[in-house]
């Protein structure tokens, strides 16, 4: 493939933007990222005219693919033609709020913001304001945006900022624990229960290779937060309106959090975030309560229209049946390929999410016929159970450098665009086809 135009664009970008990008993960591609010119269905075309099957889908927001169905496109264009924004409420934000409240179990009221980061930042502030407590429990490897309260690494006894510019005093109020570790949660509540405002977790770790919860884990979090008067916050920026359909992952797992954060799909591909939950908690946001939150572009009418049109189209058509079926077909095919060619590797994902984690150890090829057939489910009877990743440390221990330096490039040369590192998940859209799946599985066979 020729990449001369992307290289020239990257040289220009380096002179005017730090690292040549506006989001750090985009620079993970070596020696330089390819620049996309346009999208087409389940594909993207780069600045040099190379065409790829796109399983990144904007890192998740593009449930419908790059070619929006005509009614969705028309609704967005109609709203945009009426004017960009006004600084006053509009009917469409009420319509979208009513739609979310009607479908998501935890949401009685909702506040729209402009990004997933803004949503989680506001949710943490809201939890602290509502409970009068300071500490937030987070999962190691969970990602909740570029905010000071969650850019924290280490463990419960030794939390530390994971980024320069974050004061240690912020990290001191954040308690990182391993995902799926009930004993660690019990211990932090024994030590800090009176000052824990909330447990903040993704229902499925989505920025660390897709790690599924063990059976009963979320129910345990629900019980222990109730017992100690803390809030349970589900960060559904990735899983919202993708896992569990319109009810989101919380409906899939049957656990109702106190607060939920949203992003990505709820804005239909436009910048968005949201915080929803029990009315008595969300009402603590200004102007009805003492927790300040505001934003010039919050509830932007074009974004609200894009989100509403996307979710209504999904509700009225076979979108979730279609993308989930393609996702299962991908994961089943990948499971067969991995069993034959790389039996230590782990296929993960659910619904329309998928990933192959380059885990270093496995049960051996003779046991693989009995494994999970369409993505790891943390099944104790599966022969892979003791080897499949259960937390971020397990994923980090995988062959992440091999994935990034060798495998990603091999797939790109075969016309397959995967997420830029071992950790980000990949997504199926309504714009993908059976042919895209077949091409991708053939590419995996060759690249592995």
Buried (B, 14 or more C-beta within 10 A) or exposed (E): BEBEBBBEBBEEBBEEEEEBBEEEBBBBBEEBBBBBBEBEBBBBBBBBEBEBBBBBBBBBBBBBBBBBBEEBBEBBEEBEEEEEBEEEEBEBBEBBBEBBBEBBBBBBBBBBBBBBBBBBBBBBBBBBBBBEBEBBBBBBBBBBBBBBBBBBBBBBEEBBBEEEEBEEEBBEBBBBBBBBBBEBBBBBBEEBBEBBBBBBBBBBBBBBBBBBBBEEBBEBBBEBBEEBEBBBBBBBBBBBBBBBBBBBBBBBBEBBBBBBBBBBBBBBBBBBBBBBBBEEBBBBBEEEBEBEBEBEBBBBBBBBBBBBBBBBBBBEBEBBEBBBBBBBBBBBBBBBBBBEEBBBBBBBBBBBBBBBBBBEEBBEEEBBEEBBBBBBBBBEEBBBBEBBBBBBEBBBEBBBEEBBEEBBBBBBEBBBBBBBBBBBBBBBBBBBBEEBBEBBBBBBBEBB
